[in-house]
Amino acid sequence: MNDTSPAQPVLVVNAGSSSLKYQLVDAATGSPLAKGSVERIGERRSTTTHESSGETHTGQQTVASHREALAAVAESFRRFGPSFDEVGLLAVGHRVVHGGDRFSDPVVVTDDVLAAIEELEPLAPLHNPANLEGIRVSRERFPDVPQVAVFDTAFHHAMPAHSYTYAVPKAWREEHLVRRYGFHGTSFAYVSRRAAAVLGHRIEDANLVVLHLGNGASAAAIAGGRSVDTSMGLTPLEGLVMGTRSGDIDPGLFSFMVRTGMSADAVDAALNRESGLKGLSGTNDFREVDELVATNDPDGKLAFDVTAYRLRKYVGAYAVALGRLDALVFTAGIGEHAPRLRAAVCHGLGILGIELDDEANLAPGGGERRISTKASSVAVLVVPTNEELEIARQAAAVVTA
Ligand code: AMP
C-alpha cells in the first residue's frame, strides 16, 4: 500500500433479505470512495442513501426487488459520483454468509459457483438466497466486471476437527454436513491482522481472542492468523448472547417448547428474533440496555449480566484452547462503543492476568487503542472492524492473482 500503487476500486455489495448495502473502496489504499444503502426493499417506500465527496444524499422511492435496488445504486453513482467508467471497477465483491464445507477462499463467480451457493441455502435460509440474488443482478448489470464471492465462513474453514465436530450421529455429519462453521470471518481476518500490528507482532506469532460484538456476535480464538475455535456453529445462532438471538441453549429446550404446543418454525423464529438482549430486556439495541442498567432496571441489568458472564466464559475457554494469550480484542458496534461491557468482561478475568486500564477504557474517541495497564500480562485492545475493506482486498487479490 503506497501512493504509487495503481488504484483498485472494488464495489462491495452486501445484499440482505430487505436491504442492499454497498461501498466503493480502493483496495490498494483502503480509502472508501462512496457508500450507501437501499433499505426496505419490497415495501411501499424504500430509502436510498448515498455518500460521496463528503455529501450524503437520501431519497425515497419504490424499490420492488434487488434488481431495482441495484439499478437505484447505479443511478446514485451516475448522479452523485464517482462514475464507474471513470474509476474503472476492478471487481464487485459480494458478502456471502455461508460457504459450507465447499469454500475456504474467495472465488470468482461462475455458473458452477452460483449453483454451489444455491445448494448451501438450507444451511443459511435467511442469508444465502439474498446474497445470491445480489450476485445475480450484479452480474447482469456489470457483465464485464469480475464478481467475487467472499464467504463469512471461510476464515474458520481450517479449524481443527475437535473444534468443529458436534457429537451427533455420523449420518447427520456425513449426509447433511452438520458441523460447526463459524461466521464473521472477514471481520476476524481484518481485526486479527490489525491487532497484531498494534501489538507489534507478526500475525504468525500472535495468539488472540477476538470478540466481534455487533447485533450478531461471536468470539474467535485465533493463533497465527488461523481460527482455532469460534462460538457460532452450523448457523449463526450458537454462542454469545446477541441482539435477538439466544446463543447457547440446551438443545433439549427446542423439543421441550415444541411439546408445549409451539411449531418448530415458531420456536426457531423465537430463538432467532425474540431472544438475546431483546428477550431479556425488551430491546435489542445495546445503547438502550446500557441506559436501563444506568437506571437500575432489573431486566436491563439481567441482560447485561448474562451477556458479560457468557463472554467471560468464552474468553476463559479460548485462552485454554490457545495455551497462551497475547491479546483480548474488542470490535464491532458494542465492542467498540460500550466501555461498561468491556469493563464487566475484563474485571472478571484477573485469573488470566488481564488488567484493564479503566481510564483508557473510558476515554472518548475511536480508533485502534490499547486499554490494558502496563502490568497486564494480556493486552486488551479495541480495534474497529472494517469488513468492507477486507472484502475489497480479498476480491482484488483474487482477480489480480
Ligand atoms: P453492529 O452490528 O456492529 O453495527 O453493532 C450494532 C450494535 O452496536 C447495537 O446493539 C448498537 O446498540 C450497538 N452500539 C452502537 N453504538 C453504541 C454505543 N455508542 N454504545 C453502546 N452500544 C452501541
Boltz pocket constraint, residues with backbone or C-beta under 6 A from the ligand:
constraints:
  - pocket:
      binder: B
      contacts: [[A, 213], [A, 214], [A, 215], [A, 216], [A, 243], [A, 284], [A, 285], [A, 286], [A, 287], [A, 288], [A, 290], [A, 332], [A, 333], [A, 334], [A, 337], [A, 338]]
      max_distance: 6.0
